[in-house]
C-alpha cells in the first residue's frame, strides 16, 4: 500500500507541472505532440521527415529525450531547427519537470509546433503527462501486428497512431491491416497514419493533420 501511495504522489506532482507546461505552450499558441514508441520504430526519422516536409510552412522546435546520448538532437540540429536534448541517464521516460526546463530554453514566441520525442519505451511513458496536446504512438511493421495488444495502456492514452516502415510489409509476416485493427480495438478513437520514411509515403497526410491542428490552436 505504501508503494502505491508514493507512486500516486509522484504522478500528482508530475501532473501539476504538466498543467503549467500546457498553459505556457497555450499562451504562445503552440501545438505540441509527445512522440512515444519502442526503440527502433523510427521516431527520429519521423521527426526528420516532418521537418523536411513542413519547414517552409510551420515554425518548429524539438525536445529530444534519450537514455544516454545526444545523437538524435544532432540529427535535428543539422536541419536548422531549435532543439534541446534531455539525457535521462537510464530513466525510461521523460517527466514534466524535465520538459519544463527544456522548453524554457527554446524561442517560444516564434514556435507553432513543439515536438517532444520521448525515450524509446512503450510502458513507462504511457502514464506521464508532459503537458502536450496530443500523444502520438509510433509502431513499425517490423515489430509485429500484436504490439497494441501487448502494450494497451500506451495505445489507450494516445490520440494518434503512426504505423511506420510500411515499405517493409511485403517482406514480413506481420499485417498492416491486423496491426491497425488491433490498435483500434484498444482505442477506437485513434487517428491512424501509415508512413514510410524511406519512400516518403504517408508523410504528407501526417503533416496536413499537424497543420490543421496548428490552425485550430
Helices and strands as residue ranges (DSSP letters): H 2-27, E 31-37, H 43-54, E 60-66, H 71-77, E 82-87, H 96-103, G 108-110, E 113-117, G 124-127, E 134-140, G 141-143, H 147-150, H 152-157, E 160-164, G 166-171, H 176-186, E 191-194, H 203-216
